[in-house]
Amino acid sequence: MHDTSRSQLKSLLELHHSRTRRELALVLVPGFKCLDELLLSRWPLREVYLTDSAAERLPAPVLRRLQRDDLLWRIHESDAVKLAAQPAPEGIIALAECPAELESRDALMAAQGPQLLLDGLADPGNLGSVIRTAAWFGIRRIGLVGACADVGNTKVLRASMGAVFRLSHAVRLDEEDLADLVGSHRLIGLDGAASTSLDQFHFQPGDVLVMGSESHGLGDSRPHLGLSLAIPGAGSVESLNVGHAFAVAAWEQFRQGSRD
């Protein structure tokens, strides 16, 4: 195992900035679960930084693989806190390359377009939660509209429990992209004020769910919606958390078997 230098750590900490992540196409991957998902994915693994105690908790087959490929770098507990951007990290952070096609608009459109649009989900925890639920229902292509968080954010990766690595595409789309998209897909927004109820709606192949933030609702995507749906409920609270709302809508779409 190599010892990590101060200059290495300084460079790694720059990856907490989205601009640096985009420029270098690199992300920091925190925790054992995320590492497990990373190792099963097509994302190239560069290096693994870990404390001595974390090394003792690595499963033997994984440890042997990382040793064989000479990918292990030792860090102190205090460094793990900084790299993982959380007060009580697991002591292991991987460095991975982001595949070029993940954020490619052309690749997304060639793959029949997005299966889910997320509009203005700026909270990393909410975005990660939605991505994890999307993976459960087999959704692998998402479009990001407006001020969405970056899928390479360590908080998004952690909240998704590594489900980000199951995505084939996570592409930022602008107004022109949305206008092009409505030519081949019907965009279905979730809106608590909508007159059509989810339980009375029949999805069609190619329909794309659109989720906005709980606090601000739908933003840039709203002019392009083909229809808005409301989730029926007792109405005793103002709104559902976006992750919970998406789970309900995704289940209904999945149950009807209408997704491409």
N, C-alpha and C positions, 0 to 999 in steps of 0.2 A: 504494500500500500504506500502510495506517495504522500508526502507532506504538502499541504496546500500553502502557497505563499500569500503574503499580504496583497500583492499586486493582482493575483488571481481572484482573491476575494473581492477586491475593489471592482474588477471587471464583471464578476458575477452579479454583484449588487446593482449594477447598471441595468440588469435585465428586469428589474422591478418597474422600469419605465417602458410604456407601450411602444414608444418610438424606437427605442433601442431594440426591443424584441422584433419589431417589424424589419428594421434595417438588417439585423443579423440573422433573422429567421431562427432564433433560439429561444427556448423557454426553460424556466426552472420548474422542476416537478417535485412537489413535496410529499413525503410520506411513503409508507410501505405499500398501501393499496394502490396509490397512483403509479408507483414503480411497477407493480405487478401488471397493471393494465398497459403501461408503456411497453413492457417487454413482450406483450402479446400483440402489439400494434405494428404498423408499418413506419412509425416514427423512428428515425435513426437515433440511437443512444450514443452520446458523446462521452460522458463521464458520470461518475456517481460519487458524491461527497457525503461522508458519513462520520459520525463519532465512533469511538471505540465501543461504546455500549450498544449502538445501533448495529455495528458489525456482528456483535454476538447474537443479535436477534434475527439476522438474515437467515432464511432457510438455506441449508447446506447446498442444494443444487444451484440456487441463485448465486450464492457466494462463490462457488467454483466457477460458474460461467463468467462472472465479473472479474475474477482473478485471472482466468485464462485469457480474457480479452484486455487485461491490464487497464481497467477502467476505474479503479478505486483510489480515492483521495481522502486523506484523513483531515477532519476539521474538529475544532473545539466546540463545546456545548454552546458557548456564546455566539460563535459563528453560525451555528445551526439556527439559532433564534433569528438572526438577521436575514439569513438566506430564505428561510421558510416564511418570514414575515408573520410570525405568530409567537405568543409568549411561551408556549409549551410544546415545541415541535417534537417530532419523533426521532430527530437526529439524522435523517437521511434525505438528501435532496439530489435529484438527478438533473443532468443537463441534456436536453434533447433538441434535435433539429425539427423544425416545422416543415412538413412536406409541402412543396410548391403548389401542388394541386388543391390543397386544403382551402386556400384563399383565392383560388382562380375563378373569376366570373365565367370565363369561357368553358372551363371544365364543369362548372356547376350546370350551366345551361345545356351543355352536351349530354349531361346525365339526367335529362328531363326536368331540370330546374329544382328549386327547393321543395321540401315536404313540409316545412315550417318556417314562418317568418316571425322574428322577434323585433319589436319596435320600441326602442328607447329603454331597454332593460339595462340600466346603468349600474344596478346593484350586483356585484359579483356573486354573492350568495344566491340570489334569485336566478341569475343566469345559469349558474352551475347546477342548481336544483332542477331547472327546466331541462337542461341537457341530459341529466341523468334519467329523468322520466322519459324523455324522447328516445333514449337508447333502449329502455324497457319495451317500448312499443315499436321498435324497429326503425325509427326515424334517424337517418344518417346524413341528410342534406338539409342544412338550415341557412337562411338568409338573415343578415343582421342589418336593421334599418335604424337610422338616427343615432342617438347617443348610447348605443349598447356598449357594455363592458367588453374587454378583449378576452377571447377564449383562452389566451395564453397567460392570463393573470393567475398568479398562484392561488388566489382565493377562489377563482372560478374552477380551477383544476381540483382543488380540495373539496369544494361543495359538490362537484360532479362525481367525486370519488373515482376519478380517472376516466369517466365516460366520454370526456372530450376526445380521447384517443380512439373511440369507436366511430367518430364522425368521419365521413368521407369528404364533406365540404362544409365550411363555415365562412361564408363570403359576405362582405359588406356591400350592400346594394343602395343605389341612389334613386332619385325620382325617375330618371330615364330607364333604369333597369326595371323598376316597378311597372312603368307604362308598357314596356316590352312584355313583361311577365303576364299581364292580364289578357294578352292575346291568346295564350295557351292554357292559362290556369284561372280558376275562380278563387279570389282571395276572400276568406271567411273570417271576419273579425269577431272577437269576443268582447261584448260590451254590455254591461249591466243594465243599460237603458234601452237595449234593443227590444223590438216588439216581437221578434220571432224567437221561440224557445228552443233550446238545444234538443230537448226530448221530442220535439215535433218536426225536426229537420232531417232530411235524407241527404247524406253526403254522396257526391259523385266522384268517380276516378279523376284525379288531377286537382281536386280541391285542396287548397293550402290554408291551414289554420294560421291566423295572425294574432299574436299576443302582445299587448301593451303593458306598461308598468301599472301597478296597483294605484300609485299616487297620481300619475299623469294620463293614464289611459293610452289610447292609440294616437299616434302623432302623424309622421310623414306618410304612413301607409293609408290613412283614412280615405283620401280622395280616390284611391284605387280599389277599394273594397267592392266586391260584388254583393255582399250581404253581411249583416251583423247578427250575432246570436247572443242570447242571454241564457245563463244557467239558472234554472228554476230553483227557488229556495224559500225559506220562511221569511227572509228579509229582515232578520233581527240584527244584522250587522251591515255596515255600509258596503263592504266589498269582500271578495275572496282574495287571498294571496295569489299572485300570478302563478306560482308553482302548483297550488292546489287547483286553481281554475283550469290550468292546462291539463293536468292529470285527468280531470273529469271529461273535458272535451276530447282529449286524445283517446281515452277509453271508448267513448261513443263512436268516434270515427273508426277505431280499430274493430269494435264490435260489429259495425256495419260492413266491414271488409272492403271499404271503398278506396283505400289509399293505393297509389301506384306501387 
